[in-house]
Structure formats: structure tokens, C-alpha cells
Amino acid sequence: MTNTHAVMYTKPNCPACKMTTKRFDQLGYPYQNTYYGNANEANSIEISAADKQKREWSLHRAERLKTKYHIQHLPFVKIVDDGD
């Protein structure tokens, strides 16, 4: 039996990102869109964030996503299978 969910990377005020999360909600498909597992912080890429830790995390995450997945735009959705 598989236990899949999505991990979503978004940007603040991004219409495509909002539409994607809304569609996942409509489908009832589980997804994680939290910053370091903190439910109070979105997993959004904010390279101009006022918070230094968020800004540094965003810069690092953006570069890693570009390198690993060759993406140019957000949202980015990765399906993860936690099953056997």
C-alpha cells in the first residue's frame, strides 16, 4: 500500500501557486506546504524576505531546486511516496 503526498514550493502572491493549492484542496489530495515543518510558515520561496533565516533558506532552496529539477518557475510540486 502506498502513502503518497505532495510537497509544494510556492511564492507569495502567486496566482498559479494559489490555484494549485486550491486544486489540491478540492481533490482532497494531501500536501505539505510548510517551511521546515512549521505549520505557521508557508513553504514559499521569498528571496527578499525581511527575516534573514527565511531569506537564506529561500535562496538556498531556489538554487537547489534549479540545479536538481531544472525549474524556472513556481509552483513546484513533488510527489513523495512514503509507502513500502
MOURHU-V416673 format. One record per backbone hydrogen bond with DSSP energy under -1.0 kcal/mol. CO is the residue of the C=O (numbers start at 0). NH is the residue of the N-H. Records with the same first field share a line. If there is no record, write none. Layout:
CO = NH, NH
This chain:
2 = 81
4 = 79
5 = 31
6 = 77
8 = 75
9 = 44
10 = 13
13 = 17
14 = 18
15 = 19
16 = 20
17 = 21
18 = 22
19 = 23
20 = 24
21 = 25
22 = 26
23 = 27, 28
29 = 5
31 = 7
32 = 42
34 = 37
37 = 40
40 = 34
45 = 48
50 = 54
51 = 55
52 = 56
53 = 57
54 = 58
55 = 59
56 = 60
57 = 61
58 = 62
59 = 63
60 = 64
61 = 65
62 = 66
63 = 67
64 = 68
65 = 69
75 = 8
77 = 6
79 = 4
